[in-house]
Amino acid sequence: MKIQRAGSAMLHRLLTWCEESGMLSVHLFSAEGKAPFYEAHGFRRRSEGAPGMVWTGHSR
């Protein structure tokens, strides 16, 4: 799907910029059912009871 490829490209570029800028992590809240998209890009779900997802440069 073209939209997913565009989303993946934008997210990859953003995370690359974050890494190059020295950011240690990115935290986000995704829409319901969208977590697998972010997991495919190195995000992981936070522990039970902690909402959202987190990415660290080393998880990509």
C-alpha positions in Angstrom: 0.0 0.0 0.0 1.4 3.3 -1.1 0.4 5.2 2.1 2.2 2.7 4.3 5.4 3.1 2.2 5.1 6.8 2.5 4.6 6.5 6.3 7.5 4.2 6.7 9.7 6.5 4.7 8.8 9.5 6.8 9.2 7.6 10.0 12.6 6.3 9.0 13.8 9.8 8.1 12.5 11.2 11.4 14.2 8.4 13.4 17.4 8.9 11.5 17.3 12.6 12.3 16.6 11.8 15.9 19.6 9.5 16.1 21.9 11.9 14.3 20.8 14.7 16.7 21.7 12.6 19.7 18.2 11.9 21.0 18.2 8.9 23.3 14.5 8.0 22.9 11.2 8.8 21.2 7.9 8.2 23.0 4.5 8.1 21.3 0.9 7.1 21.7 -0.5 5.4 18.6 -4.0 5.0 17.4 -5.7 1.7 18.4 -4.5 -1.1 16.1 -1.5 0.8 14.8 1.1 -0.5 17.2 2.4 -3.2 14.8 3.4 -0.5 12.3 5.6 1.2 14.9 6.9 -2.1 16.2 8.1 -2.9 12.7 10.2 0.3 13.0 11.9 -0.5 16.2 9.4 0.8 18.7 8.4 -1.4 21.6 5.3 -1.3 23.8 5.9 0.0 27.3 5.2 -2.3 30.3 1.7 -3.2 31.3 -0.1 -0.3 32.8 2.2 2.2 31.1 0.6 3.6 28.0 2.4 4.3 24.7 5.4 3.0 22.9 9.1 3.9 23.1 12.0 3.8 20.6 15.7 4.0 21.4 18.3 4.5 18.7 19.7 1.1 19.5 16.4 -0.8 18.9 16.4 -0.1 15.1 
